[in-house]
Amino acid sequence: QPMALKADAVSAQTRLTVAVKIRCRNFKDPKKDWEQSFSAYQDYDSENNLSDVEDELVEQIVDELTENIFNKAFADW
């Protein structure tokens, strides 16, 4: 999605967002089951083609999502 518009109404930055929905089930204590959506994003210069920066951006996004999901899943251990 376009983020920062320049004076000529052209986007200077674009945002790549990834969202996932996680359901965690605790078979020993079903009261601790949870379901939550997580999303993370990275902005990149609109002068770049997405296919040129996609691998790096997705890796950064997945790292952030993994950390957020891990923290949610194991916060009460």
Contacts in CASP RR format, 6 or more apart in sequence:
PFRMAT RR
TARGET T0000
AUTHOR 0000-0000-0000
METHOD contacts of the structure
MODEL  1
QPMALKADAVSAQTRLTVAVKIRCRNFKDPKKDWEQSFSAYQDYDSENNL
SDVEDELVEQIVDELTENIFNKAFADW
1 14 0 8 1.000
1 15 0 8 1.000
1 17 0 8 1.000
2 11 0 8 1.000
2 13 0 8 1.000
2 14 0 8 1.000
2 15 0 8 1.000
2 46 0 8 1.000
3 11 0 8 1.000
3 12 0 8 1.000
3 13 0 8 1.000
3 14 0 8 1.000
3 15 0 8 1.000
3 43 0 8 1.000
4 11 0 8 1.000
4 12 0 8 1.000
4 13 0 8 1.000
5 11 0 8 1.000
5 12 0 8 1.000
6 12 0 8 1.000
10 46 0 8 1.000
11 46 0 8 1.000
12 45 0 8 1.000
12 46 0 8 1.000
13 43 0 8 1.000
13 44 0 8 1.000
13 45 0 8 1.000
13 46 0 8 1.000
14 43 0 8 1.000
14 44 0 8 1.000
14 45 0 8 1.000
14 46 0 8 1.000
14 50 0 8 1.000
15 41 0 8 1.000
15 42 0 8 1.000
15 43 0 8 1.000
15 44 0 8 1.000
16 41 0 8 1.000
16 42 0 8 1.000
16 43 0 8 1.000
16 44 0 8 1.000
16 50 0 8 1.000
16 54 0 8 1.000
16 57 0 8 1.000
16 58 0 8 1.000
16 61 0 8 1.000
17 39 0 8 1.000
17 40 0 8 1.000
17 41 0 8 1.000
17 61 0 8 1.000
18 39 0 8 1.000
18 40 0 8 1.000
18 41 0 8 1.000
18 58 0 8 1.000
18 61 0 8 1.000
18 62 0 8 1.000
18 65 0 8 1.000
19 37 0 8 1.000
19 38 0 8 1.000
19 39 0 8 1.000
20 37 0 8 1.000
20 38 0 8 1.000
20 39 0 8 1.000
20 65 0 8 1.000
20 69 0 8 1.000
21 35 0 8 1.000
21 36 0 8 1.000
21 37 0 8 1.000
21 38 0 8 1.000
22 35 0 8 1.000
22 36 0 8 1.000
22 37 0 8 1.000
22 38 0 8 1.000
22 69 0 8 1.000
22 72 0 8 1.000
23 33 0 8 1.000
23 34 0 8 1.000
23 35 0 8 1.000
24 33 0 8 1.000
24 34 0 8 1.000
24 35 0 8 1.000
24 72 0 8 1.000
24 73 0 8 1.000
25 33 0 8 1.000
26 32 0 8 1.000
26 33 0 8 1.000
32 76 0 8 1.000
34 72 0 8 1.000
36 72 0 8 1.000
38 65 0 8 1.000
38 68 0 8 1.000
38 69 0 8 1.000
38 72 0 8 1.000
39 65 0 8 1.000
40 61 0 8 1.000
40 64 0 8 1.000
40 65 0 8 1.000
40 68 0 8 1.000
41 61 0 8 1.000
42 57 0 8 1.000
42 60 0 8 1.000
42 61 0 8 1.000
44 50 0 8 1.000
44 53 0 8 1.000
44 57 0 8 1.000
END
